[in-house]
Every structure is written in structure tokens, then in C-alpha cells.
Amino acid sequence: GTLVPPQNRYGFVVIGGGQSYQRPLGPGETWNTTLDVRRFIATPLPGRYTVQILYHNTRTIANESDITGLIVTKSKSFPMTVTKHAIELTPSDQRAAKALIEKLPEDAALKVVAGSYGPWAHQFVPPDSTAGRLLSMRMKGVPAMVDALDSNNVSANQRAHSYSRRRESMTHDSRRALPITSISKDPGRFGEGMRTAHSPVVLALLQPVPVKEGRSMRRS
């Protein structure tokens, strides 16, 4: 197959879903980075939450059902607001996606992009190819791909392509969740949500911030 070039990473090394700094920090040194919440937890419903980051220097705590007794580094709790993400879908978008699905090759090897489709994957799936154009539609192409799964007008190979592209498009625009942690109302318990056994970093999503009486918060 085609060898996809590795992505360059600077500042930290990603290992099995976790991350570690390249050298120990000296006295007074700090290290700043940005944590994409969607890469640690499944996107919660719209609303207001309180978030806290937990970290253990040597132990994988994301796979622990109970961290009582462990000495962990905790961040200060901070508020997080999850807003509704609107995706505009027009009849033209649906027609374009359907046309691309019908043009998917019936005898070509199925290529699965492990991650969000972008320039790094263009050598593997060219952007001007039918599959590349369908992937570039992202979530706008998902409804047509879902319909193709139950359609009798597409081949089995086209249906397989649609299923693969649907997953990749949703990974980019919807959750983008690498399951590294759990969602729990009890910050001392983990295991009720998604997790992996390779990360010392945990983002604990605590219970939603209560809404004051007389005010409403719509969740959808």
C-alpha cells in the first residue's frame, strides 16, 4: 500500500493516547499546552459544566475504577459551557454527496483513514478523488452515506466505502473523541464512560452547574 508520512509533533510525545514531556522540568520551569477536551471525553450535551484535570506522574489512572488513596495532581476546577453545534445541510449538499457515493469505485481497495481527513492523508486518499471529495464534505455528507447503507442501488463495496467515510467524517466534526477518560458525577470514581489503558491524564467532567431557580437551561 501507500506509506503515509508521519505527522510532526513538537513539545510532547504521544504514546498510546497519553502524552509525556521530552525531559523533566527544572525548578521554576513551566510547560504550556492546549488540551482539546473533545480528545479526552465524549462531547457532553449542551449545558454548563465544571471541569477538573487530574494527573498522575507514573500511573495510568484513566483505567482505574477508584483513585482513592492515590496522590494525583489536580487543576483548579473551571467552568465549561457546551453550546449546540449547528451544521447547515442543503438539498444541494445531499445531491452532491449522493452523486459522489454513486461514483465510488466498485472494485477498488477500501482505504480507511485513521483520524480526521486532511492534508496529511492526501497522499493516501487524494483530495481530487471521489473518496477524497466525499471525505472533504465531512458531516454534510453523512446523511447520504447513512442512506446508502440501506440502499439497494449501490454495490456492497460502495456500501463499505460509505460506512468507512461516515465514521471518518463524524470523527472530525462531531465528537473527535479519543477515549482517554470517563464521564462521572463522582470525581473519585471512573469507569462509567469511555477510557483507554494508556493515559496518565484524566479530565473529570463533574456534575452540571445547577441552574438558579427561575431560569431555565435548554439541553438538546
Long-range contacts (C-beta under 8 A, 24 or more apart in sequence): 1-109, 2-123, 2-124, 4-120, 4-121, 4-123, 4-124, 5-120, 5-123, 7-120, 15-198, 16-196, 16-198, 16-199, 17-178, 17-179, 17-180, 17-196, 17-198, 17-199, 18-60, 18-180, 18-198, 18-199, 18-200, 18-201, 19-199, 19-201, 35-201, 35-203, 36-176, 37-80, 37-203, 38-175, 38-176, 38-177, 39-176, 39-177, 39-178, 39-180, 40-177, 40-178, 40-180, 40-181, 40-201, 40-202, 40-203, 41-177, 41-180, 41-181, 41-182, 41-183, 41-193, 41-194, 41-203, 41-205, 42-175, 42-177, 42-179, 42-183, 42-193, 42-194, 43-82, 43-174, 43-175, 43-177, 44-82, 44-183, 44-205, 45-82, 45-219, 45-220, 46-82, 46-83, 46-84, 46-218, 46-219, 46-220, 47-81, 47-82, 47-208, 47-217, 47-219, 48-79, 48-80, 48-81, 48-82, 48-208, 48-209, 48-211, 48-217, 49-79, 49-80, 49-81, 49-82, 49-205, 49-206, 49-207, 49-208, 49-209, 50-77, 50-78, 50-79, 50-80, 50-206, 50-207, 50-208, 50-209, 51-77, 51-78, 51-79, 51-80, 51-203, 51-204, 51-205, 51-206, 52-76, 52-77, 52-78, 52-187, 52-203, 52-204, 52-206, 53-201, 53-202, 53-203, 53-204, 54-187, 54-201, 54-202, 54-203, 54-204, 55-200, 55-201, 55-202, 56-200, 57-200, 58-200, 59-200, 60-197, 60-198, 60-199, 60-200, 61-190, 61-200, 61-202, 62-180, 62-181, 62-182, 62-190, 62-195, 62-196, 62-197, 62-198, 62-199, 62-200, 62-201, 62-202, 63-195, 63-196, 63-197, 64-190, 64-191, 65-189, 65-190, 65-191, 66-188, 66-189, 66-190, 67-188, 67-190, 68-188, 77-206, 79-209, 84-220, 87-139, 87-140, 87-173, 89-140, 89-143, 93-137, 93-140, 93-141, 94-143, 94-144, 96-137, 97-134, 97-137, 97-140, 97-141, 97-143, 97-144, 97-145, 98-144, 98-147, 98-148, 100-130, 100-133, 100-134, 100-137, 100-141, 101-134, 101-144, 101-145, 101-148, 101-154, 101-158, 101-161, 101-162, 102-153, 102-154, 102-158, 103-130, 104-130, 104-131, 104-134, 104-154, 104-157, 104-158, 104-161, 104-162, 105-130, 105-157, 106-155, 106-157, 106-158, 107-157, 108-157, 110-157, 110-160, 110-161, 110-164, 111-164, 112-164, 112-168, 113-168, 115-168, 115-171, 116-168, 116-171, 116-172, 116-176, 117-168, 117-169, 117-172, 131-161, 131-165, 134-165, 135-165, 135-168, 135-169, 137-169, 138-169, 138-172, 138-173, 139-169, 139-170, 139-172, 139-173, 139-174, 141-165, 141-166, 141-169, 142-166, 142-169, 142-170, 145-169
